[in-house]
Amino acid sequence: MRAVITLSRQQGFTLIELVVVIVLLGIISFGSTQYIVNSAESYMDTARRERQGSAARVTVEKISRELRNALPNSVRTSVANDCIEFVPVLGGSIYTSLPLMTASNGFSSVPFIVDGAPDIGRVAVYPLNTDEIYDLSATSAAASSVSPRVTSSQAGLEGNAEVDVQLDREHQFPLDSPGRRWFMVSDPVSFCLDGERLYRYSDYGFFAIQPLPGGVNLTESVPQRHLLAIGTSGNFVVQAATLQRNALVQLNLDFRERGEGVTINHEVQLRNVP
């Protein structure tokens, strides 16, 4: 019997083949990594743009809702149009008597329904311009359409019979409202652009000259100042009422982040009947 011997030769890769494989794997890895990086950056850019759009919509909607509830003829802007101020309306009713000829610390009114009285603030009657709304100094008190603070409780303004609205001191209103309408109002509110930040200011009181950020009246203290948005620029423009339309406020705001942004031009109609 003859033995058969099989010889095998071990085979491997040459150096050139290894180098080629390594280069190809590197190219594939680089392409895959770049695809993942681009996808992640695209997602982050989309998320940032969506965040900008959402912040812009929420900010403009908040300002618009508050402006729609402003006391007639109380909206005013700064010289640079970077700050807008107004007096919010809390509620209102019809008066049956009003101190016009002589000063008094109260008047009679149609009551609010039970649990329907607004928060307590000041009384405004027939406001025609910002001067008589914001100047509450002692020398011009008789010419102001906004009264001292109301001392009546909310429950004291509710019921089924005529109620007395009491003030903390005597006041005389300059004009009678054709509709015998009175408003319960709070202290003024301001929205101001300060640098690249948009703030809301409240609880600072009435001032004949419009207060601005950085002054003694619009301070940085909390809760008087609230941050609404960052990376913001723009202006506020008030267009006076005409015979054909109500007064308008133009909100021209630009929201920016990393060189990209959203620009919003929005109009708000103001209540025009004092």
Helices and strands as residue ranges (DSSP letters): H 15-68, E 76-77, E 83-86, E 89-94, E 104-109, E 122-124, H 130-134, G 138-143, E 146-149, G 155-157, E 163-171, E 181-185, E 189-194, E 197-201, E 225-230, E 232-239, E 248-257, E 260-269
